Amino acid sequence: MYGYPSRMYWILAALFLLLVLFAPRLRPIAAVGCAILVGLLLWGVIQRVDETDTQQAPQRGRPTTPAAVVHTVPIDQIELTDLRLTGGGAPFRLTGRVANKSNDMQIKSIMLDIKRSDCHAEVLDPSGCALLWRGRHWVSITVPPQQAREFAVSIWARGEAPRGIGTLRDEFDLVAANGEPASPGDPEQAR
């Protein structure tokens, strides 16, 4: 609808501009033609703005659907076992098992704080281990109430992941967990 008249305006504007530049005797007619075209363009813009206002269009930058509600799952309701970090950092592979002890919340993701230390005799720290790197990572996993799931994810260390010269020791701390209330007829829960 807007394509054909818009092209005509530009074609006429180009013709009037050429007349103004190259035909001195026709300049007054070309100037009047340009003024009429500017008026028509302004009238079209005003009509278009009025038309979009009356259509109740969604506001720019505002989502048309509501965001999903995220609930926090208490971390004392989650049990982590068999956590292992393998690989050289490009990427690391994190594996383990997540058990959901909650009766009414389904886990959707967990956040882990991971520390990798290098333990050897030359370390100045009294613990005998030097921190190589630390990272915080989300693991996306769905675990229904009173069930457990195995997981395996790739983790990229930020920056350089130095290699250890002694024994590597990994520590995993559960920082947060998100989920949603489990519905009674949830097919995921039946597994």
N, C-alpha and C positions, 0 to 999 in steps of 0.2 A: 504494500500500500504506500509506503514512504519512499520506495526506491525510485520509481519513474518520475514523480514530480521533483524530487531532489536533484536528479540528474539534469532535468530541464532547467532548473534554476542555475546550475553551474555552467551549463552550455550557454544560456543567455547572458550570464554574468561575464563569461569569457568573451563573447561577441561584443558586448557593450564596452568592455575594457579595451579590446583591440580597436574599436572605433574611437575611443577617447585618445588612445596613443597615436594612431596612424591616420586619422581623418579629421583634421582640424576644423573643417566646416560642419561636421556632424557632432562635435563635442557637446553642444547643448542638448541634443536629442539623446545622446548616450548617457549624459549625466542624469537626465530625467529617468531614463530606463533603469540605471543603477539604483536610483532612489526608490523606484517602484519595487525592484527586486528585493532591496533591503527591507522594505516594509512588508512584503509578502513572506520573506524568511522569518522576520520577527513574529508575524501573525501565526505562522506554522509552529514556531517554537512555543508560543503561548498556548496554542491549542493542544499541543502534545503534553505540556506540563499539566494543564487542567485535566486532560484525559487520564494521566497516570495518577493524579491525586484522587480521582473519583473511583478508581479501580480497587482501592484498599490493598495495594501491593504491600508485601512485607517490607519492613524497614531494612535498609542496607546494613549488613553486618549482624543482624539479629537472626538466630536460627528459626526455621519454620517449625521444627519439632522440638519438644522439650528434651533436655539432656537426661540421660539415665541417672537415677539416684544411686549413689555409691554409699554403702554402709561400711563402717569399720568393724572388723571381726576382732574380738579380744585375742591377743596373742597367747594367753594362757589356755585357749581352746585349740591350739595348733601344736602338733608334735612333728618335729623334723628328725629324720633318721637317715643313715647311710649317705650323708652329704660328702661328695668328693669333687675336687677340682683337678682336672687333668689338662694337659696341653701346654703349649709354649707361649700363649698370650695372643696368638693371632688366628683364631680366638682360643680362649680357654673353653673347656666343656665342663659344665656343672651338672651333676646328676644327684638324685636323692629321692626321698619319699616324704610326702606330706600327708599327715593324718588329721582329719577334722573331727574334733571331739565335741563340737557343738551339736545341739539337738535341733536348732531351727535356722542356722545360717549356712549358706553355701559359699565356700571360698571361691573367689574369682582370680585373685592374684596375691602374691606375697612380696615383701621387700626384705632383702637380705643385706647385711653389712658384712663384707668379706675382707679378711686380712690375711695376707700371705707374708710369712716371716722366714728368714734364712737363719738356721741355727748351726753355728760352728765355733771352734775354739778361739778364733781371732776377734770375736765380737766384743766391743767394749761395754755393752749393756750388761748389767748384772744378771739378767734373765738368761743370757747366753744366746739370744736371738735378736736379729736386726729386722725391722719392718721393711719389706721390699716394696709393697704397694697395698693400698686399701681402696675399696670400691663399694658402692651401694647400687644394687641392681634389683629391678622388678622381674619377677618370674610369673608369667601368665599361666595359671593352672586352675581348672575347675574341679573342686572336690565337694561332693554333696555331704550333708551332715552324717556323722558316724561312719565315714568311709575314708579310705586312703588311696592315693594315686602316686605312681612313679613319675618322675619328670627328668628330662634331659634338655638343657638349653645351652646356647653358645653365649659367651660373655667376652666382651672386648674390654681390655684394660685401657683406661684413659692415659694417653701419653705412652711412654716407653715402659714395658714390663721387664725389669732387669731379671736376669737369671741368677739363681742361687748357687753358692759354691759348697754349701753344706747340706744339711737336712732341711727340707721344706716343711713348714708347719702352717696349716690353714685353720682359721677360726671363722665360724659362721654365727652370726647373731640375727635373730628374727627381729626386725624393726617395726614392721606394720603388715597388716593384711586387710584386703578389701573383699567385700562379698555382697550378697543380697539375701533377703529372707527366702528360705526354701518354701516352695509351694507344696501342699500335701500330695498332689497328683503328678509331681514332676517325674517324667520318664527317666531322667538322669539319675534320680535317687534309687530307682529300681535295680540298677546294675549291681 
